[in-house]
Amino acid sequence: MDFNFFMPTKVFTGAHAIADHVSEIALGKHALIVTGKNSARVSGALGDVTEALDKAGIGYTVYDRVTENPPVEMCHAGGAIAREVGADFVIGIGGGSAIDTAKAIAAYAVCPDAAPADIFDVKLSASGMLPIVAVPTTAGTGSEANPYSVLTMPGGIQKKTFKPIPGGYPRVAFVDPRYTYSLNEDYTVSTALDAFSHALESFLSPKSNESSEMHALFAARQIWDVLFRGADSEGETDAGGFTPVQRERLSLAALAAGIAINKTGTGFPHPLGYSITLADGIPHGRACGAFAGAYIVYNMRTALGERKLMRFAAYLGTSPGEMARRIPMKADVKLSFTHEEIDTHVNNIALSGSMTNSPYLLSHEEIIMIYSTLFGEQH
């Protein structure tokens, strides 16, 4: 039995997790708080963080320039600001974009001579990073539980993963479901589909083991119950139409799925999805969900894929066929491409390592077929 596991992140979950563990946030004398313009404030997370820093006597600077699909240039600029203000640790508050940006800034901050693209050099990863605190305000990426930072390359049409180990792991993560109460239904569904994709793709990965599979199954069951069965929907709901119990289940699911991909990485729905996110503005989780049906259908063609998908679906109380049908329906991605546009999308993701991280290995022609079936002009 293989239960090997490595995740050097201290995780605190539940309501008031930060206030109950103020001393854990004290990783230095001055923090650079990395976030977007609004979500951290609206969710209450920024207020909780700054209150904790004030109580601990720690100074801070807010860097609120994070955008979706963070470009390496923005992260590089953040590293310069971290040096200017004398930050000795970084706090990422927000969804995956903010936490991924915080990880990249933590690396750039200690490398004043690095150019933006240098972050993917192993030498930079080995040079050390500022300590990181992660405070997720969405239930999707699970970036608080792994070292991955997915960044947009110059030109804006390709993504690449920065994965420094062990420096990319947050030292501490605070997962408080209350920070997701302000999310609308559309955003909640998209982020949950991202977490479900992590669970599904991790479970089928050749790198999976008993530990990652356990986390993947837990995550997938929570999300399937909430999104597709409406479990725990009785009672008072928030602005997005979800109950506190549902929010907690989704938050813990995203965390568990993030732990799962910490061991395995993701499969081909992620790179296929990146292309329509960057070029066509489709939210990341919905983009991954759009390709889940093809992922299931193709992997059912292998003995290993079929065996694992049957086990995965049985744990959820469903079938591979139902998953292949309902997940893309929930993603609800409507696009139409010409043959030339499909070729461009496929070429943009051709070199991704995630393309080979599943029992079934797609050919170039099959990738084109998937795009054509989903988004071709005659579909």
C-alpha positions as CSV (number, residue, x, y, z in Angstrom):
1,M,0.0,0.0,0.0
2,D,1.3,3.4,-1.0
3,F,0.2,6.2,1.4
4,N,3.1,8.5,0.9
5,F,2.2,12.1,1.5
6,F,3.9,15.5,1.7
7,M,2.2,18.8,2.5
8,P,4.1,21.1,4.8
9,T,1.2,23.4,5.3
10,K,-0.6,24.0,8.6
11,V,-4.3,24.2,7.9
12,F,-6.9,25.7,10.1
13,T,-10.6,25.4,9.1
14,G,-13.9,26.7,10.3
15,A,-15.5,30.0,11.3
16,H,-13.2,32.5,12.9
17,A,-10.1,30.4,12.0
18,I,-7.9,33.5,11.9
19,A,-9.1,35.1,15.1
20,D,-8.7,31.7,16.9
21,H,-5.1,31.3,15.8
22,V,-3.7,34.9,15.6
23,S,-0.2,33.8,16.6
24,E,0.0,31.5,13.5
25,I,-0.2,34.4,11.1
26,A,2.9,36.0,12.6
27,L,5.6,34.9,10.2
28,G,7.5,38.1,10.2
29,K,7.5,41.8,10.9
30,H,5.9,43.2,7.7
31,A,3.4,41.4,5.4
32,L,2.6,42.1,1.8
33,I,-1.1,41.3,1.5
34,V,-1.8,40.2,-2.0
35,T,-5.4,40.4,-3.2
36,G,-7.8,41.7,-5.8
37,K,-9.7,45.0,-5.7
38,N,-13.0,43.8,-4.0
39,S,-13.4,40.2,-3.0
40,A,-11.2,40.2,0.0
41,R,-12.9,43.2,1.4
42,V,-16.5,42.1,0.6
43,S,-15.9,38.7,2.1
44,G,-14.6,40.0,5.4
45,A,-11.3,38.1,5.0
46,L,-9.2,41.3,4.6
47,G,-10.6,42.8,7.7
48,D,-10.0,39.6,9.7
49,V,-6.4,39.4,8.5
50,T,-5.6,43.1,9.2
51,E,-7.2,42.8,12.6
52,A,-5.0,39.8,13.4
53,L,-1.9,41.6,12.2
54,D,-2.7,44.6,14.3
55,K,-3.1,42.4,17.4
56,A,0.2,40.8,16.7
57,G,1.9,44.1,16.1
58,I,2.8,43.3,12.5
59,G,3.0,45.9,9.8
60,Y,1.5,45.4,6.4
61,T,1.1,46.7,2.9
62,V,-1.9,45.9,0.7
63,Y,-1.1,45.0,-3.0
64,D,-4.6,44.8,-4.5
65,R,-3.7,44.6,-8.2
66,V,-4.4,40.9,-8.7
67,T,-6.4,40.0,-11.8
68,E,-7.9,36.8,-13.1
69,N,-5.4,34.5,-14.8
70,P,-2.4,36.4,-13.3
71,P,0.2,37.4,-15.8
72,V,3.9,36.9,-14.8
73,E,4.6,40.6,-15.4
74,M,2.1,41.6,-12.6
75,C,3.7,39.1,-10.2
76,H,7.1,40.4,-11.1
77,A,6.0,43.9,-10.2
78,G,4.6,42.6,-7.0
79,G,8.0,41.2,-6.1
80,A,9.6,44.6,-6.5
81,I,7.0,46.2,-4.3
82,A,7.6,43.5,-1.6
83,R,11.3,44.5,-1.6
84,E,10.5,48.2,-1.5
85,V,8.2,47.9,1.6
86,G,10.5,45.5,3.4
87,A,8.0,42.6,3.4
88,D,9.4,39.5,5.0
89,F,6.3,37.3,4.3
90,V,3.3,37.3,1.9
91,I,-0.4,36.8,2.6
92,G,-2.6,35.8,-0.3
93,I,-6.3,36.5,0.1
94,G,-8.8,35.5,-2.5
95,G,-9.3,32.7,-5.1
96,G,-6.6,30.8,-6.9
97,S,-5.5,33.9,-8.8
98,A,-4.6,35.8,-5.6
99,I,-3.0,32.9,-3.9
100,D,-1.0,31.8,-7.0
101,T,0.1,35.4,-7.4
102,A,1.2,35.5,-3.7
103,K,3.4,32.4,-4.4
104,A,5.0,34.0,-7.4
105,I,5.6,37.3,-5.6
106,A,7.2,35.4,-2.7
107,A,9.8,34.0,-5.2
108,Y,10.4,37.3,-7.1
109,A,10.8,39.2,-3.9
110,V,14.1,37.4,-3.1
111,C,15.5,37.6,-6.6
112,P,15.9,41.2,-7.5
113,D,17.8,40.4,-10.8
114,A,15.2,38.0,-12.1
115,A,13.3,38.8,-15.3
116,P,9.6,37.8,-15.4
117,A,10.1,34.6,-17.3
118,D,13.0,33.5,-15.0
119,I,10.4,32.2,-12.4
120,F,10.2,28.9,-14.3
121,D,14.0,28.4,-14.0
122,V,14.8,25.7,-11.4
123,K,17.6,27.9,-10.1
124,L,15.1,30.6,-9.1
125,S,12.9,28.0,-7.4
126,A,15.9,26.8,-5.4
127,S,17.0,30.3,-4.3
128,G,14.4,30.5,-1.5
129,M,11.1,32.3,-1.1
130,L,9.4,34.5,1.4
131,P,7.0,32.5,3.7
132,I,3.4,32.5,2.5
133,V,0.0,32.6,4.3
134,A,-3.1,31.6,2.3
135,V,-6.6,32.7,3.0
136,P,-9.0,31.4,0.3
137,T,-12.3,33.2,-0.3
138,T,-13.5,30.8,-2.9
139,A,-14.1,27.0,-2.9
140,G,-12.2,26.0,-6.0
141,T,-8.5,25.8,-6.7
142,G,-7.2,24.4,-3.4
143,S,-4.1,26.5,-4.0
144,E,-3.8,26.8,-0.2
145,A,-2.9,23.1,0.0
146,N,-0.2,22.7,-2.7
147,P,2.8,24.5,-4.2
148,Y,1.4,25.2,-7.7
149,S,1.1,28.7,-9.1
150,V,-0.5,28.8,-12.5
151,L,0.5,32.0,-14.4
152,T,-0.3,33.5,-17.7
153,M,2.7,33.9,-20.0
154,P,3.5,37.1,-22.0
155,G,1.1,37.4,-24.9
156,G,-1.8,36.2,-22.8
157,I,-2.6,33.0,-24.8
158,Q,-0.8,30.3,-22.7
159,K,-0.5,29.3,-19.1
160,K,2.4,27.7,-17.3
161,T,2.8,26.3,-13.8
162,F,5.4,27.5,-11.4
163,K,5.9,24.7,-8.8
164,P,8.7,25.4,-6.3
165,I,9.0,22.7,-3.7
166,P,8.9,23.1,-0.8
167,G,8.9,26.9,-0.9
168,G,5.6,27.2,-2.8
169,Y,3.6,25.6,-0.1
170,P,1.9,28.1,2.2
171,R,3.3,27.8,5.7
172,V,-0.2,28.4,7.1
173,A,-3.7,28.3,5.5
174,F,-7.0,29.5,7.0
175,V,-10.1,28.0,5.4
176,D,-13.1,29.8,6.7
177,P,-16.3,29.0,4.7
178,R,-17.8,32.3,5.7
179,Y,-15.6,34.1,3.2
180,T,-17.5,32.3,0.4
181,Y,-20.9,33.6,1.5
182,S,-20.7,36.7,-0.7
183,L,-20.1,34.7,-3.9
184,N,-23.0,34.5,-6.4
185,E,-24.4,31.3,-7.8
186,D,-22.6,31.5,-11.1
187,Y,-19.1,32.0,-9.5
188,T,-19.8,29.3,-6.9
189,V,-20.7,26.7,-9.5
190,S,-17.6,27.5,-11.6
191,T,-15.2,27.2,-8.7
192,A,-16.9,24.0,-7.5
193,L,-16.5,22.5,-11.0
194,D,-12.8,23.4,-10.8
195,A,-12.5,21.5,-7.5
196,F,-14.5,18.6,-8.9
197,S,-12.2,18.5,-11.9
198,H,-9.2,18.3,-9.6
199,A,-10.7,15.4,-7.7
200,L,-11.6,13.5,-10.9
201,E,-8.4,14.1,-12.7
202,S,-6.3,13.3,-9.6
203,F,-8.1,10.0,-9.1
204,L,-7.4,8.9,-12.6
205,S,-3.8,10.0,-12.6
206,P,-1.1,7.3,-12.9
207,K,0.6,9.1,-10.0
208,S,-2.3,8.6,-7.6
209,N,-2.0,6.5,-4.5
210,E,-4.3,5.6,-1.6
211,S,-3.8,8.9,0.1
212,S,-4.6,11.1,-2.9
213,E,-7.5,8.9,-3.9
214,M,-9.0,9.2,-0.4
215,H,-8.9,13.0,-0.6
216,A,-10.2,13.0,-4.2
217,L,-13.2,10.8,-3.3
218,F,-14.1,12.9,-0.3
219,A,-14.0,16.1,-2.4
220,A,-16.0,14.7,-5.3
221,R,-18.7,13.3,-3.1
222,Q,-19.2,16.7,-1.3
223,I,-19.4,18.6,-4.6
224,W,-21.6,16.0,-6.3
225,D,-24.1,16.0,-3.4
226,V,-24.3,19.8,-3.3
227,L,-24.3,20.7,-7.0
228,F,-26.1,17.8,-8.5
229,R,-28.3,16.5,-5.7
230,G,-29.0,19.7,-3.8
231,A,-28.1,18.2,-0.5
232,D,-28.4,20.3,2.7
233,S,-30.3,23.0,0.8
234,E,-32.9,23.4,3.5
235,G,-32.6,26.5,5.7
236,E,-31.5,30.1,5.3
237,T,-29.4,30.8,2.2
238,D,-26.9,33.5,1.3
239,A,-26.7,35.8,-1.7
240,G,-25.7,32.9,-4.0
241,G,-28.5,30.6,-2.8
242,F,-26.4,28.3,-0.7
243,T,-26.7,27.3,3.0
244,P,-23.9,27.5,5.5
245,V,-23.7,23.7,5.5
246,Q,-23.3,23.6,1.7
247,R,-20.7,26.3,1.9
248,E,-18.7,24.3,4.4
249,R,-18.9,21.2,2.3
250,L,-17.7,23.0,-0.8
251,S,-14.8,24.7,1.1
252,L,-13.6,21.4,2.6
253,A,-14.0,19.7,-0.8
254,A,-11.8,22.3,-2.5
255,L,-9.2,21.9,0.2
256,A,-9.2,18.1,-0.1
257,A,-9.0,18.3,-3.9
258,G,-6.1,20.6,-3.6
259,I,-4.4,18.1,-1.4
260,A,-5.1,15.4,-3.9
261,I,-3.5,17.2,-6.9
262,N,-0.6,18.0,-4.6
263,K,0.4,14.3,-5.2
264,T,-0.8,13.8,-8.8
265,G,-1.2,17.0,-10.7
266,T,-4.2,17.4,-13.1
267,G,-5.3,15.7,-16.4
268,F,-6.1,17.0,-19.9
269,P,-9.3,18.9,-19.1
270,H,-7.1,21.6,-17.5
271,P,-4.9,22.5,-20.5
272,L,-7.9,22.1,-22.9
273,G,-9.8,24.5,-20.6
274,Y,-7.0,27.0,-20.3
275,S,-7.2,27.7,-24.0
276,I,-10.9,28.8,-23.9
277,T,-10.3,30.7,-20.7
278,L,-7.6,32.9,-22.0
279,A,-8.8,33.3,-25.6
280,D,-12.6,33.3,-25.0
281,G,-13.1,34.4,-21.4
282,I,-14.7,31.2,-20.1
283,P,-14.3,31.0,-16.3
284,H,-11.7,28.4,-15.4
285,G,-13.9,25.9,-13.6
286,R,-16.6,25.9,-16.3
287,A,-13.9,25.5,-18.9
288,C,-12.6,22.4,-17.2
289,G,-16.1,21.1,-16.7
290,A,-16.8,21.5,-20.4
291,F,-14.2,18.8,-21.2
292,A,-15.1,16.4,-18.4
293,G,-17.4,14.4,-20.5
294,A,-14.7,13.7,-23.1
295,Y,-12.2,13.0,-20.3
296,I,-14.6,10.3,-19.0
297,V,-15.5,8.8,-22.3
298,Y,-11.9,8.5,-23.5
299,N,-10.6,7.1,-20.3
300,M,-13.4,4.5,-20.2
301,R,-11.6,3.0,-23.3
302,T,-8.8,1.7,-21.1
303,A,-9.1,-1.1,-18.6
304,L,-7.5,1.0,-15.8
305,G,-9.6,4.1,-16.7
306,E,-12.8,2.0,-16.7
307,R,-12.0,0.4,-13.4
308,K,-11.2,3.6,-11.7
309,L,-14.1,5.5,-13.1
310,M,-16.5,2.8,-12.0
311,R,-15.1,3.0,-8.5
312,F,-15.2,6.8,-8.5
313,A,-18.8,7.0,-9.7
314,A,-20.0,4.3,-7.3
315,Y,-18.6,6.3,-4.4
316,L,-20.7,9.2,-5.6
317,G,-23.8,7.1,-6.1
318,T,-23.9,7.7,-9.9
319,S,-22.4,6.3,-13.1
320,P,-19.6,7.3,-15.5
321,G,-22.2,8.0,-18.1
322,E,-24.3,10.3,-15.9
323,M,-21.2,12.2,-14.9
324,A,-20.1,12.5,-18.5
325,R,-23.5,14.0,-19.3
326,R,-24.3,16.2,-16.3
327,I,-20.9,17.9,-15.7
328,P,-20.7,19.5,-19.1
329,M,-24.3,20.5,-18.8
330,K,-23.6,22.2,-15.5
331,A,-20.6,23.9,-17.0
332,D,-22.9,25.3,-19.8
333,V,-20.2,26.6,-22.1
334,K,-21.5,27.9,-25.4
335,L,-18.9,28.6,-28.1
336,S,-18.5,28.2,-31.8
337,F,-15.2,27.9,-33.6
338,T,-14.1,27.6,-37.2
339,H,-11.6,24.9,-38.2
340,E,-8.8,27.4,-38.1
341,E,-9.8,28.6,-34.6
342,I,-9.8,25.1,-33.4
343,D,-6.3,24.5,-34.7
344,T,-5.1,27.6,-32.9
345,H,-6.6,26.5,-29.6
346,V,-5.1,23.1,-29.9
347,N,-1.7,24.4,-30.8
348,N,-1.7,26.7,-27.7
349,I,-1.9,23.7,-25.4
350,A,0.1,21.1,-27.2
351,L,3.1,21.2,-24.9
352,S,1.3,20.8,-21.6
353,G,2.5,18.0,-19.4
354,S,-1.0,17.4,-18.1
355,M,-2.0,16.0,-21.5
356,T,-0.3,12.7,-20.6
357,N,-1.4,12.5,-17.0
358,S,-4.3,10.0,-17.4
359,P,-4.7,6.4,-18.4
360,Y,-5.8,7.4,-22.0
361,L,-3.3,9.4,-24.0
362,L,-5.0,11.6,-26.6
363,S,-3.6,12.0,-30.1
364,H,-3.5,15.4,-31.8
365,E,-6.4,14.3,-34.0
366,E,-8.5,13.3,-31.0
367,I,-7.9,16.7,-29.3
368,I,-9.1,18.4,-32.5
369,M,-12.1,16.1,-32.5
370,I,-13.0,17.0,-28.9
371,Y,-13.0,20.7,-29.7
372,S,-14.9,20.1,-33.0
373,T,-17.6,18.0,-31.2
374,L,-18.1,20.6,-28.5
375,F,-17.6,23.8,-30.3
376,G,-17.4,23.2,-34.0
377,E,-19.6,25.4,-36.2
378,Q,-21.8,22.5,-37.0
379,H,-22.1,21.1,-33.5
